[in-house]
Amino acid sequence: MTVAGVGEFGLIDRVTARLTYGESCLLGPGDDGAVVAAPDRRVVASTDVLVEGRHFRRDWSGARDVGHRAAAANLADIAAMGATPTALLVALCMPAELETGWAEELADGLGAEAATVGASVVGGDMSASPTLTIAVTALGDLAGRAPVVRSGARPGDVVAVAGRTGWAAAGCTVLSRGFRTPRLLVEAFRRPEVPYAEGPHAARLGATSMIDVSDGLLADLGHVAKASGVAIDVRRDAFEVPRQMRDAAQALGVDPYTWILGGGDDHALAATFPESVALPAQWRPVGRVADGAGVTVDGAAYDGPAGWDHFR
């Protein structure tokens, strides 16, 4: 059965019937707008778009996987502000011949990923389009804390990372070469494992800046360096190359550090902390903030790709 066969409102009924709602959702789909609790009286908001052929391929990932990825990309942005995600709004534009089952499984993935942080899919929109496109807006709560922004890094701060880097990029390369293994890397691309709780945790620890690593560690740290008016140096030896990644890199003729330093889609969190902060095990020190500008690796300019650019 296609989406054209059931129609817009029939598909909406099918999709919303599969969703569950957390405590922050006071009124879900069915009216002109949802109502979401905002105990802090401030709302953190972020949006992101996934376009078929640019961000995902249906022959690489199932609909549920795409749902997890679409939700993760937005929920990670909320966590990177030091906030807790509360709700997602999803706009789905799709070809009329798309099977209804694909849209329903997409909703399952979106809802399941949101549920890992107690958030809900509370509404959205649907439209016909020749290109399958998923636009997600995420909302979050700061719980009385100040947001952790990109412009707060100061010389002397420690740069630290929570979560994995390079795994999703390695999986994307594996898939692009026509392979489906190592499965660990392929699954990292299909469904990122995001350290959501570490965003608010970093805020409580006193992080001076923070960012979601969506486009590549060096590229995203570049945004922090520019916003803060500082230089950041990253140590290559701070990153261990897992065996599966090392083996895949050797087989594909790739330097694994191009994945680790320049690969996105893992949605790790990168933050800067005052030197006096005792970092817990979840946060791995990887570099330093200094006077100056730009991002270097081991004190020198990096000659590899720093990250993803949608228009290049």
DAQUIMO-V547897 format. One record per residue. N is the residue number from 1. RES is the residue in one small letter. SS is DSSP state (hx for helix, st for strand, lp for the rest). PSI is psi in whole degrees, -180 to 180 (* if undefined). OMEGA is omega in whole degrees, -180 to 180 (* if undefined). Layout:
((N | RES | SS | PSI | OMEGA) (N | RES | SS | PSI | OMEGA))
//
This chain:
((1 | m | lp | 136 | -179) (2 | t | st | 166 | 179) (3 | v | hx | -30 | 176) (4 | a | hx | -33 | -179) (5 | g | hx | -38 | -179) (6 | v | hx | -20 | -180) (7 | g | hx | 165 | -176) (8 | e | hx | -51 | -173) (9 | f | hx | -29 | 174) (10 | g | hx | -40 | 179) (11 | l | hx | -40 | 177) (12 | i | hx | -44 | 178) (13 | d | hx | -42 | -180) (14 | r | hx | -41 | -177) (15 | v | hx | -48 | -177) (16 | t | hx | -26 | 178) (17 | a | lp | -18 | -178) (18 | r | lp | -9 | -174) (19 | l | lp | 151 | 172) (20 | t | lp | 163 | -171) (21 | y | lp | 135 | 179) (22 | g | lp | -179 | -175) (23 | e | lp | -29 | -177) (24 | s | lp | -16 | 178) (25 | c | st | 107 | -179) (26 | l | st | -28 | 176) (27 | l | st | 119 | -176) (28 | g | lp | -157 | -177) (29 | p | lp | 151 | 177) (30 | g | lp | -21 | 177) (31 | d | lp | -174 | 179) (32 | d | lp | -19 | 177) (33 | g | lp | 157 | 175) (34 | a | lp | 164 | 175) (35 | v | st | 122 | -177) (36 | v | st | 133 | 179) (37 | a | lp | 142 | 177) (38 | a | lp | 74 | -175) (39 | p | lp | -31 | -177) (40 | d | lp | -14 | -175) (41 | r | lp | 9 | 169) (42 | r | lp | 149 | 180) (43 | v | lp | 127 | 172) (44 | v | st | 132 | -178) (45 | a | st | 142 | 178) (46 | s | st | 153 | 179) (47 | t | st | 154 | -178) (48 | d | st | 153 | -177) (49 | v | st | 136 | 172) (50 | l | st | 125 | -178) (51 | v | st | 130 | 180) (52 | e | st | 136 | -178) (53 | g | lp | -21 | 178) (54 | r | lp | -42 | -177) (55 | h | lp | -22 | 179) (56 | f | st | 159 | 175) (57 | r | lp | 135 | -177) (58 | r | lp | -20 | 176) (59 | d | lp | -7 | 177) (60 | w | lp | -33 | -173) (61 | s | lp | 143 | 174) (62 | g | lp | 166 | -178) (63 | a | hx | -40 | 179) (64 | r | hx | -40 | 177) (65 | d | hx | -45 | -179) (66 | v | hx | -38 | 177) (67 | g | hx | -45 | 177) (68 | h | hx | -45 | -178) (69 | r | hx | -43 | -178) (70 | a | hx | -42 | 178) (71 | a | hx | -44 | -177) (72 | a | hx | -40 | -179) (73 | a | hx | -34 | -179) (74 | n | hx | -41 | 179) (75 | l | hx | -34 | 179) (76 | a | hx | -35 | 178) (77 | d | hx | -39 | 178) (78 | i | hx | -45 | 179) (79 | a | hx | -36 | -178) (80 | a | hx | -15 | 174) (81 | m | lp | 0 | -177) (82 | g | lp | 15 | -176) (83 | a | lp | 167 | 176) (84 | t | st | 125 | -180) (85 | p | st | 143 | 179) (86 | t | st | -32 | -173) (87 | a | st | 156 | 174) (88 | l | st | 141 | 170) (89 | l | st | 132 | -172) (90 | v | st | 126 | 172) (91 | a | st | 125 | -176) (92 | l | st | 116 | 176) (93 | c | st | 127 | -169) (94 | m | st | 154 | 175) (95 | p | lp | 145 | -178) (96 | a | lp | -26 | -178) (97 | e | lp | 1 | 178) (98 | l | lp | 137 | 179) (99 | e | st | 139 | -180) (100 | t | hx | -33 | -180) (101 | g | hx | -34 | 180) (102 | w | hx | -45 | 180) (103 | a | hx | -38 | 180) (104 | e | hx | -41 | 179) (105 | e | hx | -33 | 174) (106 | l | hx | -46 | 178) (107 | a | hx | -39 | 177) (108 | d | hx | -45 | -180) (109 | g | hx | -43 | 177) (110 | l | hx | -48 | -178) (111 | g | hx | -39 | -179) (112 | a | hx | -42 | 180) (113 | e | hx | -42 | 178) (114 | a | hx | -39 | -177) (115 | a | hx | -24 | 180) (116 | t | lp | -22 | 179) (117 | v | lp | 12 | 179) (118 | g | lp | 15 | 179) (119 | a | lp | 172 | -178) (120 | s | st | 153 | 167) (121 | v | st | 113 | -170) (122 | v | st | -5 | 179) (123 | g | st | -170 | 180) (124 | g | st | -147 | -178) (125 | d | st | 163 | 177) (126 | m | st | 148 | 178) (127 | s | st | 157 | 173) (128 | a | st | 144 | 179) (129 | s | lp | 144 | 177) (130 | p | lp | -19 | 180) (131 | t | lp | 125 | 179) (132 | l | lp | 119 | -175) (133 | t | st | 135 | 180) (134 | i | st | 115 | 178) (135 | a | st | 126 | -176) (136 | v | st | 134 | 172) (137 | t | st | 131 | -180) (138 | a | st | 146 | 176) (139 | l | st | 152 | -179) (140 | g | st | 168 | -175) (141 | d | st | 134 | -177) (142 | l | lp | -10 | 178) (143 | a | lp | 39 | 176) (144 | g | lp | -6 | -179) (145 | r | lp | 159 | 171) (146 | a | lp | 145 | 176) (147 | p | lp | 147 | 175) (148 | v | lp | 113 | -173) (149 | v | lp | 174 | -178) (150 | r | hx | -17 | -170) (151 | s | hx | 11 | -174) (152 | g | hx | -2 | -178) (153 | a | lp | 142 | -178) (154 | r | lp | 149 | 177) (155 | p | lp | 135 | -177) (156 | g | lp | -17 | 178) (157 | d | lp | 153 | 174) (158 | v | st | 136 | 174) (159 | v | st | 130 | -178) (160 | a | st | 156 | -178) (161 | v | st | 137 | 171) (162 | a | st | 129 | -179) (163 | g | lp | -177 | -174) (164 | r | lp | 148 | 171) (165 | t | lp | 140 | 177) (166 | g | lp | -20 | -176) (167 | w | hx | -49 | -179) (168 | a | hx | -40 | 179) (169 | a | hx | -40 | 177) (170 | a | hx | -43 | 178) (171 | g | hx | -38 | 178) (172 | c | hx | -41 | 179) (173 | t | hx | -43 | 178) (174 | v | hx | -47 | -180) (175 | l | hx | -39 | -179) (176 | s | hx | -22 | 177) (177 | r | lp | 3 | 176) (178 | g | lp | 12 | -180) (179 | f | lp | 166 | 178) (180 | r | lp | 6 | 177) (181 | t | lp | 156 | 4) (182 | p | lp | 134 | -176) (183 | r | hx | -35 | -179) (184 | l | hx | -40 | -180) (185 | l | hx | -41 | 180) (186 | v | hx | -42 | 179) (187 | e | hx | -29 | 177) (188 | a | hx | -34 | 175) (189 | f | hx | -43 | -176) (190 | r | hx | -41 | -178) (191 | r | lp | 96 | -179) (192 | p | lp | 148 | 175) (193 | e | lp | 101 | -172) (194 | v | lp | 131 | 179) (195 | p | lp | 66 | -174) (196 | y | lp | -44 | -175) (197 | a | hx | -21 | -177) (198 | e | hx | -16 | 175) (199 | g | hx | -60 | 175) (200 | p | hx | -34 | 178) (201 | h | hx | -45 | 179) (202 | a | hx | -39 | 178) (203 | a | hx | -43 | 180) (204 | r | hx | -31 | 179) (205 | l | hx | -17 | -180) (206 | g | lp | 27 | 177) (207 | a | lp | 137 | -180) (208 | t | lp | -22 | 175) (209 | s | st | 160 | 180) (210 | m | st | 153 | 180) (211 | i | st | 148 | 173) (212 | d | st | 128 | 179) (213 | v | st | 89 | -179) (214 | s | lp | -30 | -175) (215 | d | lp | -11 | -177) (216 | g | lp | 138 | -173) (217 | l | hx | -49 | -177) (218 | l | hx | -40 | 179) (219 | a | hx | -44 | -178) (220 | d | hx | -37 | 173) (221 | l | hx | -28 | 175) (222 | g | hx | -36 | 177) (223 | h | hx | -40 | 178) (224 | v | hx | -46 | -179) (225 | a | hx | -43 | -179) (226 | k | hx | -46 | -178) (227 | a | hx | -33 | -177) (228 | s | hx | -13 | -178) (229 | g | lp | 41 | -177) (230 | v | lp | 175 | 172) (231 | a | st | 149 | 177) (232 | i | st | 131 | 176) (233 | d | st | 131 | -178) (234 | v | st | 139 | 178) (235 | r | lp | 123 | 179) (236 | r | hx | -37 | -176) (237 | d | hx | -2 | 176) (238 | a | hx | -11 | -175) (239 | f | lp | 121 | 175) (240 | e | lp | 137 | 177) (241 | v | lp | 111 | 180) (242 | p | lp | 153 | -176) (243 | r | hx | -46 | -178) (244 | q | hx | -38 | 179) (245 | m | hx | -41 | 179) (246 | r | hx | -44 | -180) (247 | d | hx | -42 | 180) (248 | a | hx | -41 | 180) (249 | a | hx | -42 | 179) (250 | q | hx | -42 | -179) (251 | a | hx | -33 | -176) (252 | l | hx | -4 | 179) (253 | g | lp | 40 | -177) (254 | v | lp | 141 | 171) (255 | d | lp | 118 | -175) (256 | p | hx | -23 | -180) (257 | y | hx | -18 | 173) (258 | t | hx | -31 | 175) (259 | w | hx | -47 | -174) (260 | i | hx | -43 | -176) (261 | l | hx | -27 | -175) (262 | g | hx | -3 | -177) (263 | g | lp | 143 | 179) (264 | g | lp | -166 | 173) (265 | d | lp | -3 | 172) (266 | d | lp | -25 | -178) (267 | h | lp | 43 | 167) (268 | a | st | 167 | 175) (269 | l | st | 132 | 175) (270 | a | st | 133 | -177) (271 | a | st | 162 | 174) (272 | t | st | 142 | -177) (273 | f | st | 147 | 171) (274 | p | lp | 148 | -177) (275 | e | lp | -25 | -177) (276 | s | lp | -12 | -178) (277 | v | lp | 128 | 175) (278 | a | lp | 107 | -176) (279 | l | lp | 134 | 176) (280 | p | lp | 172 | -175) (281 | a | lp | -27 | -178) (282 | q | lp | -19 | -179) (283 | w | lp | 118 | -177) (284 | r | st | 117 | 177) (285 | p | st | 132 | -178) (286 | v | st | -3 | -178) (287 | g | st | -168 | -176) (288 | r | st | 155 | 173) (289 | v | st | 139 | -179) (290 | a | st | 173 | 172) (291 | d | lp | 148 | 178) (292 | g | lp | -151 | -178) (293 | a | lp | 154 | 174) (294 | g | st | 179 | -178) (295 | v | st | 133 | 177) (296 | t | st | 165 | 176) (297 | v | st | 121 | -176) (298 | d | lp | 38 | 175) (299 | g | lp | 3 | -178) (300 | a | st | 159 | 177) (301 | a | lp | 141 | -179) (302 | y | lp | 129 | -175) (303 | d | lp | 3 | 178) (304 | g | lp | 180 | 178) (305 | p | lp | 130 | -177) (306 | a | lp | -20 | -179) (307 | g | lp | -172 | -174) (308 | w | lp | 140 | 173) (309 | d | lp | 121 | -174) (310 | h | lp | -20 | -176) (311 | f | lp | 17 | 178) (312 | r | lp | * | *))
//
